[in-house]
Amino acid sequence: MARYADWLKVRVHAYDENGPLPENVEEGWALAFDVGERFDREQLVEDIEEVLRPEPFVFEDRWSHFSWGAEGAALEIIIGVASGTGVLVVERIAELLARRFRKRESAEPTTAEEAVSKARELLAESREVALDSVKVESVERLPSGFRIALSVHSGQRFAVEVDERGSLYRLKREAASDS
């Protein structure tokens, strides 16, 4: 059954050899699509799962619909994969979604403040920690977006790269320093 959605967000978490637990996240990506059309949710889920096979994966989807004055709907998909397969999975899913939905990007580039806010949210969601425990270490302007250095209460450090339109976020755990 086709349903309308305003937006679609896909998060992919790549876990180390210890398995799909929040503390084992090595990399993560967030793809955002401003959909604004009807689509078959079940078929989309089947298509994404087909992209993931035969590798092991964890899959969760959440449909949200509100009707309180204004109306809106969203689909969020969260995928867990083994480290080393994440980049390929993200590329395949991005390709599938680009074919399925015309990507409507914002006319305005994302600001540093927006990039930092969403980068902190991505890390907090990936690690299942409180947002206020994610600290911003630095923000660097890149030719095509931003690089944000973050840390969590355990002392682990992460880098998040954000494209200039804020439609792709890539998180990577940084190696521990020998200090």
KALIN-V983058 format. One line per field, one symbol per residue. phi: phi as a letter, one per 40 degrees, with the letter a starting at -180 (. if undefined). psi: psi as a letter, one per 20 degrees, with the letter a starting at -180 (. if undefined). burial: I if it has 9 or more other C-alpha atoms within 8 Angstrom, else O. A space follows every 50 residues. Layout:
phi: ???
psi: ???
burial: ???
This chain:
phi: .cbcbcabbbbbbbbcccgcbdcbcbaabbbbbccgacacdccccdcccc ccccccabbabbbbbbaagcbaaabbbbbbbcdgbdcccccccdcccccc bccbccccccccccccdccccdcccccfbcdcccbccabbcbdbibbbcb bbdcgcbbbbbbcccgbbbbbaccccccc
psi: ppqqqhrpppppppqaiirmqhijphqqqppppnfkrqrogghggggghh hhqjqqrpppqppppqnmerqrqqpppppprqqhiggggggggggghhhg ppooqqhpqqrhggggghggggggggilrqhiioqpgqppprhkcqpppq qrhiiqqqppppriikippppppqqpql.
burial: OOOIIIIIIIIIIIIIOOOIOOOIIIIIIIIIIIIOOOIIIOOIOOOIOO IIOOOOIOOOOOOOOOOOOOOIIIIIIIIIIIIOIIOOIIOIIIOIOIOO OOOOOOOOOIOOOOIIOOIIIIIIOIIOOOOOIIIIOOIOOOOOIIIIII IIOOOIIIIIIIIIIIIIIIIIIOOOOOO
